[in-house]
């Protein structure tokens, strides 16, 4: 299915705009912090393969090296017909390693989130797609503020529990990511405390399956890319 680039306000994400993972862009961000590279310009399209070019991703300011490390990297989205630019929305997949946010994919084409919508790009050289299973399994994970407090006994099963709003960043251990009933489900062990506080494996207080995405399209489980 070909999706055109639509403009939406934050919090109005549709099912097609659910976060599916991250796409590394080493030809833009480099292979790591302070990596000096000759950055590529990545074209953005309204649809995969046959869509019109709607803009591009460019490094407007490269890393500036100094005695304490580096800073100043500016990666922006230049939209055709607009006099201004916007920063490329990213999330870290590792310490100071940002990546584009993927909301749809078709083979080697990826639809990525922009500040006011989304657009497609063809996977650049050396890029890598990191799906939710790779991002969340074996990581320092937590339930985000998008989780409503309900768990299911099985993937795709009935969600039960009291809907609450005070559960942000509750520590969990992700044991499996699975597709069921048209959705992505994540099995979590809810931990009594963070592994950072105990230095080991804290007791499990409960567990079950949660939908990976809230109604907004945002994820209900995420991880600390920089560790404890």
Order of alpha helices (4+ residues) and beta strands (2+ residues): beta-alpha-beta-beta-beta-beta-beta-beta-beta-beta-beta-beta-beta-alpha-beta-beta-beta-alpha-beta-beta
